[in-house]
Amino acid sequence: MRYYSTRSRGEGVNFSTAALTGLAPDGGLFVPEVIPAYPEAVRASLGSMDFRDIALETIKPYVYPEISGSTLEDLVQGAYPFTAPLVPVGDRLALELFHGPTAAFKDFGARFMSRAFSFLRRNEERPLRILTATSGDTGGAVADGFFGVPGIFVTVLYPKGRVSPLQERQIAGLGGNIGAVAVEGNFDDCQRLVKAAFADERLRKRICLSSANSINVARLIPQTVYYAAGAGRAFAGLTDADGEATPRKAGSARLVPGAAFHGPVKGEPLTLAAPSGNFGNLTAGLYALKMGAPIRGFIAATNINKTVPDYLESGHYEARPSLPTISNAMDVGDPSNFERIAAHWPYEELRRIVRGVSVTDEETRQTIAGVYRQTGYFLDPHSAVGWKAADTAVNAGFGATAVLATAHPAKFSETVEPLTGPIPVPPSLKTVMEREVRAQTIPAELSALITILEASL
Ligand SMILES: *Cc1c(COP(=O)(O)O)cnc(C)c1O
């Protein structure tokens, strides 16, 4: 597959180059030359295929020929010992994306990316430095995915004081080849610093830099998999049993007695509500739709950082500074993946498949409390934004609607538990709080970041 910059056509690069360089030299994002369609036989059996087989079929055309055959099979097997169950909750479905080691959906992208990088660089002598900005969950997933990978060093920038204590320990508690930098500023400052570092020719001559942000195609593409798997299940009229760590109150009912259940009906495409910040997740969903997964459309669910819902409303894109909310992984005022969405989908077309809904913190809290009261299901603040926004689809009679549950509620217990009472903690999160935070604090200035990167040469 060839990849081109969103800003200039040029000659294009292969998957390996697109993944390892992260951002195109002109500052644009890499997009595939075409979004491939699933072979008909695959499309017809998405509902019954094993998650890993769907991953293989989905990722294959994007990484061919640099990664193929048994290498890709091994990579996918290693990356996904967990899946994404589609479970009924109250009057709709939850596509649970938090069964990976850091309990957020970013494990799907980060685990594939780390394995792909390690393979693609198998003959390289020079160490690779991965520089990534996080609003909360990316950092943990990237740190976990790359921890202990030889020849790769990771530097994670996060906004000081704006991530949860658990997130901070996932980012800054590993040590080894994982360095953590607490930036005095917000997520947009972190992202700006990363972009500035990439644009610094002198630095790039000295250090072999790559990004692990959701702009990276190696993270984006594997996120397409769970959309295809979830929509495939629903299209077959099926749901899954609760996952091992499904956060339900013991003995609670899966469905609300007396309420209409907008569950899957055989042959009906699924509407998915994606809690969105940097819009990597939703972009992957759009890819799945284009590949032929049985998806009716999307709800782009944001908190009050509603740059994209406003764009969908007005046709006018206006970046803003981000505002802090209780769904902090979505506090993004200028989502980087928007450029990629705009490169693929003209405004009018996008409006037909995506509806934008913005949700306040007050509504988010009410949703967490209300859903728990009615169903015994614990939503994390991000998934609750998705749930509330999905009301639009449920009330409009769009048929089966799934909310992407992007994080396990135990990751945000300080927000959720006052509204619900104690959440059962999955084993993967139990040990994290015991880790010691080891981060360097810097002002939001490029020179401070460069000092840290050069010191570690
Ligand atoms: C990162 C994140 C989001 C937002 O995903 P984007 O791809 O940045 O839109 C939503 N929920 C959680 C829990 C996240 O970690």
The ligand as an SDF file (V2000), in Angstrom:
LIG
                    3D

 15 15  0  0  0  0  0  0  0  0999 V2000
   -8.2250    8.7560   23.6890 C   0  0  0  0  0  0  0  0  0  0  0  0
   -9.5640    8.4830   24.2670 C   0  0  0  0  0  0  0  0  0  0  0  0
  -10.7300    8.9360   23.6390 C   0  0  0  0  0  0  0  0  0  0  0  0
  -10.6830    9.7740   22.3980 C   0  0  0  0  0  0  0  0  0  0  0  0
  -10.2160    9.0540   21.2940 O   0  0  0  0  0  0  0  0  0  0  0  0
   -9.7150    9.8400   20.0010 P   0  0  0  0  0  0  0  0  0  0  0  0
   -9.2320    8.7740   19.0910 O   0  0  0  0  0  0  0  0  0  0  0  0
   -8.6140   10.7430   20.4540 O   0  0  0  0  0  0  0  0  0  0  0  0
  -10.8710   10.5940   19.4800 O   0  0  0  0  0  0  0  0  0  0  0  0
  -11.9320    8.5780   24.1890 C   0  0  0  0  0  0  0  0  0  0  0  0
  -12.0150    7.8590   25.3210 N   0  0  0  0  0  0  0  0  0  0  0  0
  -10.9230    7.4190   25.9580 C   0  0  0  0  0  0  0  0  0  0  0  0
  -11.0770    6.6370   27.2010 C   0  0  0  0  0  0  0  0  0  0  0  0
   -9.6660    7.6990   25.4500 C   0  0  0  0  0  0  0  0  0  0  0  0
   -8.5810    7.2620   26.0860 O   0  0  0  0  0  0  0  0  0  0  0  0
  1  2  1  0
  2  3  1  0
  2 14  2  0
  3  4  1  0
  3 10  2  0
  4  5  1  0
  5  6  1  0
  6  7  2  0
  6  8  1  0
  6  9  1  0
 10 11  1  0
 11 12  2  0
 12 13  1  0
 12 14  1  0
 14 15  1  0
M  END
$$$$
